[in-house]
Amino acid sequence: MDPEKNYDRYLEFQRYVAWSDYDVQRVKAIGQLVEPALDALVEDFYEEIERHPRASRVMTEGKAQVQRLKKTLRAWLVDLFSGNYDRHYLIRRWNIGRRHLEIGLDQVYTITAIARLRSGLLHALKDAWQKDGDELLLTICALNKLLDLDIAIIEDAYQTAKVDVPA
């Protein structure tokens, strides 16, 4: 991975979805609102994986691995609301994509997993929201942009890794 090249590409993705400082502020501000729901989202996430053999087949180390991964997912969620979407953020997200590829997780499970998390986060946001509806809509749009940017980073890592692997 060339961090400089990839960061320029990430900035291009941001421009493509019209990611703005207002989006950063909105996403960062809702971190505290959704924080009480994060543990339940993480539990739901791993319970759902257990119901899908193609997704759960990468869980080869038993309960200890799942417990580690729950902590990792929670940290990913907290990082999502950090307000800091710099090179280091990009590298952390990129490495997730690379790791998923290394363990043989089909990328469609990454995308659908983020869809499940998105749904949970939006429900948590709706339940905690106390401002007007227009601001809620703008905040939902900002969160969706950020989640889609994360998908783009992870997808880019998958694609780049597949190109880098000799045939």
N, C-alpha and C positions, 0 to 999 in steps of 0.2 A: 504494500500500500504506500502510495506517495501522498503523505498528508497534505502537502500544498496543493497538488493537483486535485485531490479529492475534496479539499475544503473549497476550492474554487467551484467545483461541480456542485457541492452542497449549497453554496451561495446562489448558484444558478437555479437550483431546485426551489430555494426560498423565493427568489424573484418570480419564478413561474407560478407559484401559488399565491403571490402577493403577500408574503409574510412580512409583517411590519412591527415596529416598536410597540404599537398598540396591541398587537397580538401577543407579544412577549408579556406585556403588562397584564393583560387579561388572563393568560394561562398561569402566570406566576401568582396572581391574586386568588385563583380558585384552589390552589394547592391546599390551603388550610381548610377550605370548605369540604373537599373530598377526602382529606386525610383520614377521618374516622371510618371511611368505607374501605380503605385499602386492604386491610387484613382479610375482610370478607371477600373482596375481589380476588385476592391471591388464592384463598382456599377454594373458591368456586373454579378458578382457572385450573388448578391441579386436579380437582374432582372431575372436571369435564375431560381432561386429558386421559384419565383412567378409563373413561367410557369409550375411548377410541383407540383400538389396538395399533393402528398405523402410526398414530401420534405417540402413544405410550411406549412403543417398542424401543425408543431411544433411552428410556429410563432403565438402565441396566444395573444400577448399583443399589436398588431398593430404597427404603425409607430415608436413609441418610442422605442420599442424592436428592430426593424430593425436598427434604428440609433445607438443604443448601440452596436449591433452586428457588424455593419460596422466598428466601432472604434476598436472592439475586433479583427476582421479579419485583419485590417490594422496593428495593433500591432503584430499579429501573423506573418504577412509577414515581418515586420521590424525585428522581433526576428529571423526569418529564416536566415537573412543575418548578424546577430550579430557577428558571428565567435566564439561564446561562447556556446558550446554544452555540458555543465556540468550537474550535478545533478539537478540544478534548472531548466534548460532547459527541462530535462526529466520530471520533476514533472509538469511543465506548460503544456507540451504536453499530459502527462498522464491524467491530470485533464480535458483536452478537451474531450478526449475519454469518461471519466466517465460522464461528463456533457451531452454529446450527448446521452449516454445510458439512463441517468436519464430522459431526456425530450422525450425519445421514438423515436429518430431518427435512422432509420435503418442504420446500418454501411455501406451498399453499397453506401449511399448518401455521406458519408464522403469520401470514396475512389473516387467516381466519381467527387466530388467537388474538391478534390486535383488534379485530372486529368485536370479539367477545369482550375484551377489556374496554373498548370504546363504549359499548352499550352499557356496561356497568358504571363507567365513569360518568356518562351522561345522566343515568338515573340518579346517581349520587349527587351530581350537580343540581339537577332539578329539585331533589328533595331538600337540599340545603340552601337553595337560592332565595334571597330576600329582596333583591333589587327589581327594577322593572323588566318587563318582558323583552323590550328591544335590546337591552344590554345583555340579557341572557342569550338571545340569538347571536349577537356578535361574539360572545364568549364561546358559545358552542362552535361557531365557525372557526375561531382561533384554535380551539382544541383539536378540531378535525384536521386543520391544516398541519398542526404539529405532528399528530399521529400519522398522517399521510406522508409527511417528510421522513418520519422514522421508518415507515415501510419502504420508502424510496431508498434510504441509506442501506437498509438491510438487503433489499433486492439488488442494489448495486454491488454490494459485497458478494452476494451469491453469484451474480453474473461475472464479475471480475475474477473470482476464484475459479469458476468453471473454465474461463478463457485461459487462466494461468496454468491449469493442470495439463501436463503433456498427455497426448493421446496414446 
